[in-house]
């Protein structure tokens, strides 16, 4: 990975030498993305999960893609549309379909911790499968530490009130996101990152809505209560439009490893929100497993930054 130099901001855009836009962007990917797990939990308690996920990404993708086209960005070529469809399938259908479904049964805080396994899976794919970076025992050891944390989190316990299968679904979905992230570097995609994100979300949303129809979620068309509608609207605006826009904006201005630090902040926000707002149960074993996973993600991102 290469570092990107951040231009010196004007005096009006700084706070004690820091660019306010950077602070707001990190707030979006740290805090707003962390809150989306509870919003998903609220939505899927009343709306079919694939339908809720499809609405989120299709609407957000159409808005973002349409905005970039109006700004003058060129439409993707046919080959690029095929690649975007693959990215949408891996990063949105394969990742968020299982995640939305799992949150019907698994607390939002636990789901956020499992979703934080993406950097672990990504580094394993890069080193052992796609050979995009050289093998390092230190990275493999950090990844194994993280998987050990997941194992502790999922160990049978009388205090655990959720099943293993939904948790496995979240982990399998994380593999889809990781594969999409790795392939994203080698596929022919539009130069505009926001356009690429919008198109991939739009196509991924289409795929999720298609699966929703196939699995009978739209027969009859789901009734969406005001509470569920507000949760989905929150996911569209704050999770996808603001969150993804901030993520893409940051990637263009600083090292990817620094931006990826959201992976060990989101679970902290989500677990705290689930406990204090939704009354989700937290056990000592869950905290230990989550802490080990977060430490392993930190080690992976730190070692990856040093090697960049």
Buried (B, 14 or more C-beta within 10 A) or exposed (E): BEEBEEEEBEEEEBEEEEBEBBEEBBEBBBBBBBBBBBBBBBBBBBBBBBBBBBBBBBBBBBBBBEBBBEEEBEEBEEEBBEBBBBBBBBBBBBBBBBBBBBBEBBBBBBBBBBBBBBBBBBBBBBBEEBEEBEEBEEBBBBBEBBBBBBEBBBEEEEEBEBEEEBBBBBBBBBBBBBBBBBBBEEBEBBEBBBBBBBBBBBBBBBBBBBBBBEBEBBEEEBEBEEEBBBBBBBBBBBBBBBBBBBBBBBBEBBBBBBBBBBBBBBBBBBBEBBBEEBEBBBBEBBBEBBBBBBBBBBBBBEBBBEEE
